Amino acid sequence: MSDYEEFDFETRAVRAGQLRTAEGEHSEAIFPTSSYVFDSAASAAARFSGDQPGNIYSRFTNPTVRTFEQRLASLEGGESCVATSSGMAAILATCAALLKSGDHIVSSHSIFGTTTALFTNYLARFGIDTTFVPLVDNSAWEAAVRPETRLLFLETPSNPLTEIADIQSLAGLAKKNNCLLVVDNCFCTPALQQPLSLGADIVIHSATKYLDGQGRCVGGAVVGDSELVGKEVYGFLRTAGPTMSPFNAWVFLKGLETLTLRMRAHCSSALSLAHWLEQYPEVSRVNHPGLQSHPQHELAARQQTDYGGIVSFELKGGQSQAWRFIDALRIFSITANLGDAKSTVTHPATTTHGRLTPEQRQAAGISDGLVRLAVGLESEQDLQADLARGLAALQI
Ligand SMILES: *Cc1c(COP(=O)(O)O)cnc(C)c1O
């Protein structure tokens, strides 16, 4: 816990966790050091035995990384945060620390593709089974729970369809069945949604996305209570080693300082562009939680403070029209990353979801005409004109 808990979110995003050195630096220092020096042999022994708190080695702790961890823990409302080398390392560390052979996971179908691969290709090898269910079907979640279920896993809003899960109700299901609810909060960030306050046990981040906010570094984090995260996940991390580098931690903690302002801008432009796209006859459907037409609009309004920066939409005419649209854009970058100041565009059916069979894609709602936008921080007028350029290039 940092010294700033009594202050508002925006203040904690700028101030929490800072450790000022004797130099009196105003901006946070970076500590690129692999190990730490002890005053005496006795003090080294005391550190190693745990009798004396303090740094030993940067796979265990590092002051810059700790500042990022304390700041993010404060923003998510968690007792403990453990920073990791990537978002995937955060998910792996959580599962490896808290599960054992014979345990069972119930996961949303609509999660990051690599997370699906981690569950089915790797955790399965160690005797951990996963059942996938539709994100918004609470009765399917309930039906999938077994006596050996230990963990429920989801992302909300989902990618790329922006479906919304009812965190509070799934937290109730988790509690009733004595398992943990883990929420990947990558799309909302704590600026829009704080799953722990809705009853989730653990929050996962790919810091690579909005926490960095400018597409520079790969990193991740796990947030939760001091037992599960502070002890168990941390224990795995210092043993297995996917720690965050101090330089990356510094980039992320500076990213947190502007998080609220950036998220507000991402959300505002995304909602306007979603409304604007809805009026085009070439566009058969627009997915954004802020639209009245979104099936979980009411839930999103209750659960989030804003609707997020991701918009997806379906073009009539399938893949050829989608590719024509994408290739005509001048501002949106064709890249799978998101949460960047630079707007990005992807064709999920042939990239992020390209390895699914056509049947799996259809079940996941990923049509050939679907285009995903991650709306950045450029001028909204310029972005709208860019989308108009894409629509003008379609073959009618
Ligand atoms: C990118 C992403 C991840 C994986 O994070 P990395 O930092 O790329 O390892 C996990 N979950 C979601 C929702 C993501 O978008």
PDBQT file of the ligand as one rigid body, heavy atoms in Angstrom, charges set to zero:
ROOT
HETATM    1  C1  LIG A 401      -2.177  -8.485 -25.629  1.00  0.00    +0.000 C 
HETATM    2  C2  LIG A 401      -3.068  -9.169 -24.684  1.00  0.00    +0.000 A 
HETATM    3  C3  LIG A 401      -2.592 -10.162 -23.814  1.00  0.00    +0.000 A 
HETATM    4  C4  LIG A 401      -1.158 -10.644 -23.851  1.00  0.00    +0.000 C 
HETATM    5  O1  LIG A 401      -0.290  -9.641 -23.453  1.00  0.00    +0.000 OA
HETATM    6  P1  LIG A 401       1.253  -9.576 -23.958  1.00  0.00    +0.000 P 
HETATM    7  O2  LIG A 401       1.756  -8.368 -23.249  1.00  0.00    +0.000 OA
HETATM    8  O3  LIG A 401       1.224  -9.465 -25.446  1.00  0.00    +0.000 OA
HETATM    9  O4  LIG A 401       1.900 -10.829 -23.514  1.00  0.00    +0.000 OA
HETATM   10  C5  LIG A 401      -3.470 -10.729 -22.914  1.00  0.00    +0.000 A 
HETATM   11  N1  LIG A 401      -4.765 -10.355 -22.878  1.00  0.00    +0.000 NA
HETATM   12  C6  LIG A 401      -5.253  -9.404 -23.693  1.00  0.00    +0.000 A 
HETATM   13  C7  LIG A 401      -6.687  -9.036 -23.599  1.00  0.00    +0.000 C 
HETATM   14  C8  LIG A 401      -4.437  -8.789 -24.622  1.00  0.00    +0.000 A 
HETATM   15  O5  LIG A 401      -4.943  -7.863 -25.455  1.00  0.00    +0.000 OA
ENDROOT
TORSDOF 0
